[in-house]
Amino acid sequence: MRLVVRDYSFLSSAWERVVLEKFKSEFMASALSRHRRLARIFGRSGGLKICEQFLPWRGLVTLNYHRIGTPQGSLLDWDLWSATEEDFASQVKALKQHFDVIGLEDLPQVFRTLGQRWSTKQRFVLITFDDGYRDNYDAAFPILREHSVSGTFFITTGFVGDRQIAWWDEIAWIIRSARADVVEVFLDGCSTRMRLPIDRPNCEDAIRTALAHAYQLGPQQRAEFLNQLAEATGSGRAPQSLATDLWMNWDMVREMRAAGMSFGAHTVSHPVLSRLSCDEQNDEICESRLRIEAELGESVTAFSYPVGRRDCFNADSRRVLEANGFDWAFSYHGGFCRSPNADRLNIPRVGIERDMDQHAARSFTAWPHLFAR
């Protein structure tokens, strides 16, 4: 997810450290925006065809999606929509035409191939989804099946199995349902203050600011923050009924698996793992895996880190994965694999987001040295 904070003037001096972190996020988001503009220009010019013809690359690019469709009218977090159905279909078609689109089960052979200098198979693309939203089944799955392409889906089992609302979606719902034009939330025992102007109609700035704070918290602190935000806005907590049709169910997962899709673990409740103890991380990772294995009747060997930035998992995360026999783990900070010796517990992924056009998406796979980062 992209975290952007545009206005820091309302923060008190006690927030100086948090403000610095938010300025870093702002700088990174701005750099990413420039990066994508360059990719768009590159894709529209003759540069794309030149690179594809004369500058072929060797390696694996892993693409990451969350939701397929359009967010307009939704009270949930708009940043989770990665592409419209039309755009996703065009992207899958183009990927199949120009690259070797692989599935999770192909990774061992792919990494062996990367070590063969004169292999004719050089450019691999893996398509992944995180969380387990219902539109993965309703929209993405039919498109993948139509093009005979495999996708890999990382499931947050507490959302899919227990029909829970994701905390980022609930924050968006609370703010979009706010009864006031300005909201103040007192934090850290009332020693610091967050003031949120509700920028209607879309409330994007306020949502991004609240999410930026929520990402710094552990599960208990985040639950307290949601309670305070719900009270301050007058919205209350989001009704559980919102989650009824929000996620896939296990019958859908089994149908997709039978059709050749792959599945991996993505924790139980989608915490930022680096905010948890090693034992807590073990519970989140292993309980998620065990639930998927019980539902599918087969072993699960792949995992994706929630949020996936470099600071969102740590050495404890790796120790848990290694101790429990995971073969693959995927991050979300950009990059691609070009060596058979790449870190298999930190396979980088490129996020596909709804503000990207077809030219930018093609550039990420045509020349990942420059754009897939």
Disulfide bonds with the S-S distance in Angstrom:
none
